Every structure is written in C-alpha cells, then in structure tokens.
C-alpha cells in the first residue's frame, strides 16, 4: 500500500511539475511579448537613429532626423503596442477574419463574405493606387517600421492563445484602416432597412410622427448669416431625423468669448468602446514641426490633434451617404467576380458576387433584404468610391499652416464625411466638411455630388461660435438637400452651457465635456411627475424622480429609476402599434417620446388593443410600476440605495476574448468602468435599450481641449489605455481617469536630452 501511495504521490507531483512548467512557459511567453521600451535595437530601414520616448502614460514621442524615419518609428511603436488590433482591422476590410479565427467562430466567414460582397478590399487597393508620392513615402516608411518589429518575434499575446503568427504588413493594410473607419461612420444602410419595415407597419400619419423631422427648437450648427444669401430659396431638407445617439461633440469659440482672448476648441468623438482603444496618442517631432494627438494604429498620421499653429476636431455629419437601391429582377447590367474565403479549421468558401457601375449587388444570403421582396438591391455608398484619397488629405490636414491650406487640403476626401472644427493661433476659427455629399433626383437616384466649393463651410462666423453635437448642420437657406440622421439634445445642452459664461477657459470647456444633465429629461420631467403609480415601489420611485434635475450622476438612484422606466414607457407608447416587431424597432426615439408626452402626439398613449382610451398619465403610471417590479429583481428592494454606476458601466470589450466563455481570458482582456450620463447627455454613454442591461458600448473615445493661447497646455484623454497588452501597466490605467474627467498634456517643449522624469527611451539604430 505504501508503494501505491508513493506511486500516486509521484504521479501527482509529476503532474504538478508539468503544469508548473507549462504555466511558467505561458507566463514567460506572455510576459516576453510586452514591448521593449528602453535600450537600443538595431533595425533595417532607417537612415539615422530614431528615439521613441514613452512618457508616464505610455504615449510615444518620436524623434528622428527625417520625416520618413519618424514614420518608421511610429510604425514600430504601433506594432509594439497594438499589432493584433491592426491585424483584425485589416482582416475585417480584406475579408480575412476566418483565416485566423474561423476555427473559433464560424460567424467570421459570414463577416468576411459581407466585406467581400461590399468590395472593401477593392477600395483599399484603389486607395493605394491613388496615393500621391508624399503619402506613399510615409506609408512605405511606416510599413517598414511595423515589419521591423514583427521580424523580432515575441508577438502579441493573442497569437499565443490562437497558436498563430502574424503576417507582414503591407501598404493596402494601412489603406484598409481608413476604409474601416469609413465603414464605422458612414450613415444610411441600416436605417434604410428599418424605415422601410416601419413604413409597412404604420400608416403614413403614424410613420411621420414615429420618425419626426428635426425639431424647430433644436439648433443648427451653422446659422443663416454664415452662408451666402441666395436668390432662390433652398429646398426643404427631407428625412432629417433627430434620433442619432452614437455621435460626437465639438465646439470652438473665438477669442472674444474666451478669457485669454485666443480661441478654444473642444472635441470628444464618440465611438464604440474597445480594448484596446481605437485611438493611440503620439507626438511626431517632424522636421516641419511637432504634430500631437490621436493616431489610429495602422496609419502613420495624427488624425485628430494639433500642430504648432492650429488644432482641429471632428464629429460625424450624419449625412445619408448610403442608399440601398432596389431593381427589378434581371434589369441590372453586372460583372462577376469570384472571391475565395479561407476558413481556418474548416472548408474554404468560394463565392461569386456581382457589381454594377453604381455599386455591388448585395447577396441576400449575407444581408437582410426581405423588405425588398424579390428585387435585387444595389449598395450605393460614398465609402466604396474608387476615388478615395483620404490618406493624402489626412497628411495635408495634419501639416496645414493656416485656414486656407486646411480647407484646400480637404479636396479628394470621400468618406467618412466629417464636421471639421478648426482654430489657429492667429485667432481664426472655422468649420468645413470635405467629402462626397450625394445629390439625388426625385426617384432617389444619385445624379452627382455637391461641388467642393459649395459644401457647408464658414470662417470666423459673426457669432464667434461653432458647436456640434451631431445636430443638423445647415440652416434653411443652404441650397442643397441634406437628408440624414441628427441628434438634438446634446447640441441644445452645449449651447445652454456655452451661454452661461461670458469668457470661457479650458476648465469651463472641460466641465461642459463632462456634463451629465440630459436636456431631454429636463424637457419631459413635468410629464413624468404627473404619473400616479399604484404600487409602493412606484410611489417611492416617483418621489425620488420628482426631486431630480436630470443629472445622470453615477452615484444617484434617480438615473437608474428613470432608465428602467424609460424602457417601459416605450412599450406602453408604441408596443401595441408595432406588435411582435416592437423589440426589433425599440430604441430611445427621444424626440418622438417628447412629442408624445409633452407635445401634440399624445394619442400614441392610447392602447389600440383595448376598448378603453388610455391617457399618457395612466400609461406612465403603469410603466413605472412595471419597471420598479423588474428593477428590484436585479438591484434589490431598497431603491433609494440604487446607484446608476452600479448598473451602468463602460465595457471596453476585446474583439475575441470578451464573451468568449473563457473567464480568465475574459477578465484579462475586458475593462469595465462605472460611468454616468446616457446617450442624450454631453458626456455620452450609450447603452442598448433592447439588451436588457445598461452596459455602455459607445462613448467618448477621446477628449481634447485645445488652448490656442498656449497649445502645449492643451489636454487629452482616451481609454482604457495606450497598450494592447493586458499585462502592461498601460492597458487599463487611463480608464478610471477617463471616467473621472482627468486629462494630461502632451507637450512639445522638450527633447530626449531634457525629457521630463518617468520617461523610457528606446533608441532604434540603423542596422545597415
């Protein structure tokens, strides 16, 4: 028996030893894949030493003797910190996700088919072919820097778990990153399908009320005096719908409205939250002067930021630049192309797609086209333009030295069409929006694009202010139709806050960025207070709401009570009208909801499935009782001690491991952070009203405040961190700072020789 016991003990010991060795190997491989940030590394492809100086937040300040060496350096840094992210972006555009992930997720082949059908990879190829000599040199140097890092091995930890190795970076891959952003920001495709479905469900009168036009009380970004006076009145703007939640903020004031007498510019673009973040801060100390701000891993350029004389910020225009055009079967003239999708761990897929002169014919196997019946559907999109020169434009914008150069730099921009806010140290402020804005005939067919000179633009407006919360851009005297989807409440609140102070400072701009008061809630609170709940829980909840000012504070109970209630308000207002399609079309619909509760559309409160005639007050009461009964099941019976932050957390998810069912990897790679706000507040935090949780998936991807009196004092923040390695100190360090409204400077008044403390310097030396 002793020998048996000893044998079992020996086997257990051996198993433990093997497990320890395996764990040690994984730990070694995991740790060794972290980027090297100090010392010297010999690399091929540079003409002189390049220094990558990382500051206390992991932001690289890249120094070199030539612009190509500096682009090499940022390529090397991107590959160190973010290559797996870069790999997934290029694979999404090229339709090659399944070649890496097909054995884990069969849906990747479906996503690949959609990208190939749209022809995104062809757009990336065209972008490289269109590239001018200056941007091509930058892209080639950047590509060499990326590949120099890949050649060293010790790849990102995801490759260890996937048992894969990255493929070299190519010029088309950098172009693919631009296409990826255009795909993320171009508007029209999904809204068109939803609107067609709603047109079948609702009467014309209901449809017009359910999808209301842009409200008269909401501000436009440009004012009538900002545009030339017209001899003929402008056509009405069609389908300017005000229910856009996923947007961004930017505003700029001239010196007459600031304490310093110089312009101030604020920008916080709202994008999907992810780990790692979409943005990567950097300073490029180019021979032409320093450029500082947000880059996108995969591209050598600063997209949002400042140079030595100016600053710029973007928001999405909301213009409808995508149409799904139905055609009778057999009426199209097409050409075929064959696409091969490689599937790791499965059978490769060969597909045949058809293209027209206007765009690809969508395959109903991969797109939800039921609403079009037996018609063939052509996707017409500015994001698919073969004239894409966005990379050239981005380089020219980054290097522009005055307003005229900034405007002229935009020629050749296709998509994504952006509101570009501008400020210069000479006191100039301005707004421009380069890109392709379709002109449509009465049948909806595209007949051309608005000429570049006629696109919305203003320099030094009389008001000294240009503010965007994704609200409608053009006033009624603009000579072109601008259909699209716009937001109303954030712009209203931004205007309110700007009007509160005569002379603004960077601190007051920061306070506005962090504002959590919902202009929508304050407008409908009088109606909510008229509810007469029947349950004790509902009565207690109404008492809390009645004393509330609409501040979506993460430490208070009222925002959670309201948000639970708001979902059930939607159901009692239009659940009866949409029937079994309610969940599919459930969304915030904020202007519509206001029109029902405090406007002229209160007949929606009547439940069409009953003989009685329900009032809005009665329906609000029923909804509150239902919502509170549901709330205590999740958050406990003491509603006064609920907090919005307990339920409402920003989730920076990893594209592979979040929700993978692997708890350890999920915890390592996913970042969660309690936040306030909602989709109607300036400090945006968007959750899905359909999801059943309040997890925030969309929010301020970065915040920046630029002080044109002292550009080095401009302040920045993004989240969750600079690094893409979950064991790095800089993977999640910025998330709590971001949530708390903190920020930091990225100054240009130092060199590697007199760098501030807590920096790490990696020197790349020529190997040949």
Long-range contacts (C-beta under 8 A, 24 or more apart in sequence): 26-160, 29-157, 29-160, 30-157, 30-160, 30-727, 31-727, 32-154, 33-154, 33-155, 33-156, 33-157, 33-160, 33-725, 34-725, 34-727, 34-728, 35-77, 35-80, 35-81, 35-723, 35-725, 35-728, 36-80, 36-762, 37-760, 37-762, 38-760, 38-761, 38-762, 39-762, 39-763, 40-762, 40-763, 40-764, 40-765, 41-152, 41-762, 41-763, 41-764, 41-765, 42-764, 42-765, 42-766, 42-767, 43-72, 43-76, 43-145, 43-148, 43-764, 43-765, 43-766, 43-767, 44-144, 44-148, 44-766, 44-767, 44-768, 45-72, 45-141, 45-144, 45-145, 45-148, 46-72, 46-73, 46-764, 46-765, 46-766, 47-766, 48-766, 49-763, 49-764, 49-765, 49-766, 50-76, 50-763, 50-764, 51-752, 51-761, 51-762, 51-763, 51-764, 52-76, 52-77, 52-761, 52-762, 52-763, 52-764, 53-752, 53-755, 53-759, 53-760, 53-761, 53-762, 54-759, 54-760, 54-761, 54-762, 55-746, 55-756, 55-758, 55-759, 56-758, 56-759, 57-281, 57-722, 57-730, 57-733, 57-734, 57-744, 58-721, 58-722, 58-723, 58-728, 58-729, 58-730, 58-733, 59-281, 59-282, 59-283, 59-722, 59-746, 60-282, 60-283, 61-282, 61-283, 61-285, 61-746, 61-755, 62-282, 62-283, 62-284, 62-285, 63-285, 63-751, 63-752, 64-285, 65-287, 66-287, 67-138, 67-141, 67-286, 67-287, 67-288, 68-137, 68-138, 68-140, 68-141, 69-141, 70-284, 70-285, 70-286, 71-138, 71-139, 71-141, 71-142, 71-145, 71-284, 71-300, 72-141, 72-142, 72-144, 72-145, 72-148, 72-764, 73-145, 73-764, 74-142, 74-145, 74-282, 74-284, 74-295, 74-300, 75-141, 75-142, 75-143, 75-144, 75-145, 75-146, 75-148, 75-149, 75-169, 75-300, 76-145, 76-146, 76-148, 76-149, 76-764, 77-145, 77-282, 78-145, 78-146, 78-280, 78-295, 78-297, 78-298, 79-145, 79-146, 79-147, 79-148, 79-149, 79-150, 79-169, 80-149, 81-276, 81-280, 81-297, 81-722, 81-723, 81-724, 81-725, 81-728, 82-276, 82-280, 82-297, 82-723, 82-724, 83-146, 83-149, 83-150, 83-155, 83-156, 83-166, 83-297, 83-724, 84-156, 84-158, 84-159, 84-166, 84-724, 85-276, 85-297, 85-298, 85-724, 86-146, 86-169, 86-173, 86-177, 86-297, 86-298, 87-166, 87-167, 88-655, 88-656, 89-176, 89-177, 89-180, 89-297, 89-298, 90-172, 90-173, 90-176, 90-177, 90-180, 90-298, 92-176, 92-180, 93-120, 93-121, 93-124, 93-176, 93-177, 93-179, 93-180, 93-183, 94-120, 94-121, 94-124, 94-172, 94-173, 94-176, 95-120, 95-121, 95-339, 95-341, 96-341, 96-342, 98-341, 98-342, 98-343, 98-344, 98-346, 99-341, 99-342, 99-343, 99-344, 100-162, 100-164, 100-344, 101-162, 101-344, 101-656, 102-342, 102-343, 102-344, 102-345, 102-346, 103-344, 103-345, 103-346, 104-162, 104-656, 106-346, 109-341, 109-343, 109-346, 109-349, 110-366, 112-341, 113-339, 113-341, 113-349, 113-351, 113-363, 113-365, 113-366, 114-366, 114-367, 116-339, 116-341, 116-351, 116-353, 117-351, 117-353, 117-360, 117-362, 117-363, 117-366, 117-367, 118-360, 118-379, 118-381, 118-384, 119-353, 119-355, 119-359, 119-360, 119-384, 120-176, 120-179, 120-183, 120-384, 121-172, 121-176, 122-386, 123-175, 123-179, 123-383, 123-384, 123-385, 123-386, 123-388, 124-172, 124-173, 124-175, 124-176, 124-178, 124-179, 125-172, 125-175, 126-386, 126-387, 126-388, 127-172, 127-175, 127-178, 127-179, 127-388, 127-389, 127-390, 127-391, 128-171, 128-172, 128-175, 130-387, 130-388, 130-389, 130-392, 131-171, 131-175, 131-389, 131-391, 131-392, 132-389, 132-392, 134-392, 134-395, 135-391, 135-392, 135-395, 136-171, 138-300, 138-301, 138-395, 139-171, 139-174, 139-175, 139-300, 139-391, 140-171, 141-300, 142-174, 142-299, 142-300, 143-169, 143-170, 143-171, 143-173, 143-174, 148-764, 156-724, 156-725, 157-725, 157-726, 157-727, 158-656, 158-657, 161-657, 161-665, 162-656, 173-298, 174-298, 174-299, 174-300, 174-391, 175-388, 175-391, 176-298, 177-296, 177-297, 177-298, 177-299, 178-299, 178-388, 178-390, 178-391, 178-394, 179-383, 179-388, 181-296, 181-416, 182-382, 182-383, 182-390, 182-414, 182-415, 182-416, 183-383, 184-271, 184-272, 184-416, 185-316, 185-415, 185-416, 185-418, 186-321, 186-322, 186-381, 186-382, 186-383, 186-415, 186-416, 186-417, 187-316, 187-318, 187-319, 187-320, 187-321, 187-322, 187-484, 187-485, 188-320, 188-321, 188-322, 188-323, 188-381, 188-484, 189-322, 189-324, 189-379, 189-381, 191-241, 191-320, 191-485, 192-322, 192-323, 192-324, 193-324, 193-368, 193-369, 193-371, 194-585, 196-371, 196-372, 197-371, 197-581, 197-584, 197-585, 198-585, 200-371, 201-577, 201-578, 201-579, 201-581, 201-585, 202-577, 206-577, 209-592, 209-595, 209-601, 209-604, 210-574, 210-589, 210-592, 211-239, 211-241, 211-243, 211-592, 212-241, 212-242, 212-591, 212-592, 212-595, 213-240, 213-241, 213-242, 214-240, 214-241, 214-242, 214-472, 214-486, 214-488, 215-242, 215-488, 215-591, 217-492, 218-242, 218-471, 218-472, 218-488, 218-489, 218-491, 218-492, 219-467, 219-471, 219-491, 219-492, 219-495, 220-471, 220-472, 220-473, 220-474, 220-475, 221-419, 221-431, 221-466, 221-467, 221-468, 221-471, 221-472, 221-473, 221-474, 221-491, 222-431, 222-456, 222-458, 222-461, 222-466, 222-473, 222-474, 222-475, 222-478, 223-461, 223-462, 223-463, 223-475, 224-475, 224-476, 224-477, 225-461, 225-462, 226-458, 226-461, 226-462, 226-475, 227-456, 227-458, 227-474, 227-475, 227-477, 227-478, 229-477, 230-477, 230-479, 232-479, 233-476, 233-477, 234-476, 234-477, 234-478, 234-479, 234-480, 235-479, 235-480, 235-481, 236-476, 236-481, 237-472, 237-474, 237-476, 237-481, 237-482, 237-483, 238-481, 238-483, 239-320, 239-483, 239-484, 240-472, 240-482, 240-483, 240-484, 240-486, 241-484, 241-485, 241-486, 242-472, 242-485, 242-486, 242-487, 242-488, 242-590, 242-591, 243-485, 243-487, 243-587, 243-588, 243-589, 243-590, 243-591, 243-592, 244-318, 244-470, 244-485, 244-486, 244-487, 245-487, 245-587, 245-588, 245-679, 245-680, 245-684, 245-686, 245-698, 246-270, 246-679, 246-686, 246-698, 247-315, 247-316, 247-318, 247-469, 247-470, 247-487, 247-490, 247-684, 248-314, 248-315, 248-316, 248-468, 248-470, 249-315, 249-468, 249-469, 249-470, 249-490, 249-494, 249-513, 249-682, 249-684, 250-313, 250-314, 250-315, 250-419, 250-421, 250-467, 250-468, 251-421, 251-465, 251-466, 251-467, 251-468, 251-494, 251-498, 251-509, 251-512, 252-313, 252-421, 252-422, 252-423, 252-429, 252-431, 252-465, 252-466, 252-467, 253-429, 253-464, 253-465, 253-498, 253-504, 254-427, 254-429, 254-460, 254-464, 254-465, 255-427, 256-464, 257-464, 257-465, 257-498, 257-502, 257-503, 257-504, 258-503, 258-504, 258-505, 258-709, 259-503, 259-504, 259-505, 260-505, 260-707, 260-708, 260-709, 261-709, 262-425, 262-427, 262-707, 262-708, 262-709, 263-423, 263-424, 263-427, 263-428, 263-429, 263-708, 264-423, 264-504, 264-505, 264-506, 264-509, 264-705, 264-706, 264-707, 264-708, 265-311, 265-312, 265-313, 265-421, 265-422, 265-423, 265-429, 265-705, 265-706, 265-708, 266-313, 266-509, 266-510, 266-512, 266-513, 266-703, 266-704, 266-705, 266-706, 267-304, 267-313, 267-314, 267-315, 267-421, 267-702, 267-703, 267-704, 267-706, 268-513, 268-684, 268-700, 268-701, 268-702, 268-703, 268-704, 269-304, 269-313, 269-314, 269-315, 269-316, 269-700, 269-701, 269-702, 270-684, 270-686, 270-698, 270-699, 270-700, 270-701, 271-698, 271-701, 272-697, 272-698, 272-701, 273-650, 273-651, 273-652, 273-653, 273-696, 273-697, 273-698, 273-699, 273-701, 273-719, 274-652, 274-653, 274-654, 274-655, 275-652, 275-653, 275-654, 275-658, 275-669, 275-670, 275-671, 275-720, 275-724, 275-726, 275-731, 275-732, 276-720, 276-721, 276-722, 276-723, 276-724, 276-731, 277-652, 277-701, 277-702, 277-718, 277-719, 277-720, 277-721, 278-701, 279-304, 279-701, 279-702, 279-718, 280-722, 281-716, 281-718, 281-722, 281-746, 283-746, 283-748, 285-748, 285-751, 286-399, 288-399, 290-748, 291-398, 291-399, 292-714, 292-746, 292-748, 293-704, 293-716, 293-746, 294-702, 294-704, 294-716, 294-718, 297-724, 299-391, 299-394, 301-391, 301-394, 301-395, 301-398, 302-398, 303-394, 304-702, 304-704, 305-398, 305-704, 306-706, 306-711, 306-714, 307-398, 307-399, 307-400, 307-401, 308-711, 308-748, 309-401, 309-402, 309-424, 309-425, 309-426, 309-711, 310-400, 310-401, 310-402, 310-406, 310-422, 310-423, 310-424, 310-425, 310-708, 311-422, 311-423, 311-706, 311-708, 311-711, 311-714, 312-397, 312-406, 312-420, 312-421, 312-422, 312-423, 313-420, 313-421, 313-704, 313-706, 314-418, 314-419, 314-420, 314-421, 315-418, 315-419, 315-421, 315-468, 315-469, 315-470, 316-416, 316-417, 316-418, 316-419, 316-470, 317-417, 317-418, 317-419, 317-433, 317-435, 317-473, 317-484, 318-470, 318-472, 318-473, 318-484, 318-485, 318-486, 318-487, 319-417, 319-437, 319-482, 319-483, 319-484, 320-438, 320-483, 320-484, 320-485, 321-381, 321-382, 321-383, 321-415, 321-417, 321-435, 321-436, 321-437, 321-438, 322-379, 322-380, 322-381, 322-382, 322-383, 323-379, 323-380, 323-381, 323-438, 323-440, 323-444, 323-446, 324-362, 324-369, 324-372, 324-377, 324-378, 324-379, 324-380, 325-358, 325-377, 325-378, 325-380, 325-444, 325-445, 326-372, 326-373, 326-375, 326-376, 326-377, 327-375, 327-376, 327-377, 327-378, 328-375, 328-376, 329-374, 329-375, 329-376, 331-376, 332-356, 332-361, 332-376, 332-378, 333-357, 334-361, 358-446, 359-384, 360-384, 380-446, 381-415, 382-414, 382-415, 382-417, 382-435, 382-436, 382-438, 383-414, 383-415, 383-416, 385-414, 385-415, 385-436, 387-412, 387-414, 388-414, 388-415, 389-413, 389-414, 390-414, 390-415, 393-434, 402-426, 402-428, 403-428, 403-430, 403-459, 406-430, 406-432, 407-432, 407-457, 410-434, 410-435, 410-452, 411-452, 419-468, 419-473, 421-466, 421-468, 423-706, 423-708, 424-708, 425-708, 425-711, 427-708, 428-459, 428-460, 429-459, 429-460, 429-461, 429-464, 429-466, 430-457, 430-458, 430-459, 430-460, 430-466, 431-456, 431-457, 431-458, 431-461, 431-466, 432-456, 432-457, 433-457, 433-473, 437-480, 437-482, 439-480, 439-481, 440-481, 450-480, 454-479, 454-480, 465-498, 467-491, 467-494, 467-495, 467-498, 469-493, 469-494, 469-682, 488-590, 488-591, 489-518, 489-519, 489-520, 489-590, 489-680, 490-519, 490-680, 490-681, 490-682, 490-684, 492-519, 493-517, 493-518, 493-519, 493-681, 493-682, 494-682, 497-682, 506-705, 506-707, 506-713, 506-714, 506-715, 509-705, 510-703, 510-705, 510-715, 510-741, 510-743, 512-682, 513-682, 513-683, 513-700, 513-703, 513-705, 513-741, 514-682, 514-683, 514-741, 515-681, 515-682, 515-683, 516-551, 516-552, 516-553, 516-676, 516-677, 516-681, 516-682, 516-683, 517-549, 517-550, 517-551, 517-552, 517-681, 518-550, 518-552, 518-678, 518-680, 518-681, 519-550, 519-680, 520-590, 520-593, 520-594, 520-680, 521-550, 521-552, 521-562, 521-680, 522-549, 522-550, 523-594, 523-598, 524-593, 524-594, 524-597, 524-598, 525-550, 526-598, 527-597, 527-598, 527-616, 527-620, 528-562, 528-565, 528-597, 528-620, 530-616, 530-617, 530-620, 531-617, 531-620, 531-621, 531-624, 532-617, 532-618, 532-621, 533-621, 533-624, 533-625, 533-628, 534-621, 534-625, 535-625, 535-628, 535-629, 537-625, 537-628, 537-629, 537-631, 537-632, 537-639, 538-621, 538-624, 538-625, 538-628, 540-639, 540-640, 541-565, 541-624, 541-627, 541-628, 541-639, 542-624, 544-639, 544-640, 551-676, 552-644, 552-676, 552-677, 552-678, 552-681, 552-685, 553-644, 553-676, 554-643, 554-644, 554-645, 554-648, 554-674, 554-675, 554-676, 555-643, 555-644, 555-645, 556-643, 556-644, 557-639, 557-640, 557-641, 557-642, 557-643, 557-644, 558-644, 559-644, 559-648, 559-676, 559-678, 560-631, 560-635, 560-642, 560-643, 560-644, 560-646, 560-647, 560-648, 560-694, 561-627, 561-628, 561-631, 561-639, 561-642, 563-644, 563-647, 563-648, 563-678, 563-694, 564-627, 564-628, 564-630, 564-631, 565-623, 565-624, 565-627, 565-628, 566-593, 566-689, 567-627, 567-689, 568-623, 568-624, 568-626, 568-627, 568-630, 569-593, 569-597, 569-619, 569-620, 569-623, 570-689, 571-623, 572-605, 572-607, 572-614, 572-619, 572-620, 572-622, 572-623, 573-604, 573-605, 573-619, 574-604, 576-607, 576-608, 576-609, 577-604, 577-608, 583-690, 586-689, 586-690, 587-689, 587-690, 588-679, 588-680, 588-689, 590-680, 644-676, 645-674, 645-675, 645-676, 646-674, 647-693, 647-694, 648-674, 648-675, 648-676, 648-678, 648-685, 648-687, 648-694, 648-695, 648-696, 649-673, 649-674, 649-675, 649-694, 649-695, 649-696, 650-674, 650-675, 650-685, 650-696, 650-699, 650-719, 650-735, 650-739, 651-695, 651-696, 651-697, 652-719, 652-720, 652-732, 652-735, 653-697, 668-726, 668-727, 669-726, 671-719, 671-720, 671-731, 671-732, 671-735, 673-719, 673-720, 673-735, 673-736, 673-738, 673-739, 674-739, 675-699, 675-739, 700-738, 703-738, 703-743, 705-743, 711-748, 712-745, 712-747, 712-748, 712-749, 713-745, 714-745, 714-746, 715-743, 715-744, 715-745, 716-743, 716-744, 716-745, 716-746, 717-742, 717-743, 717-744
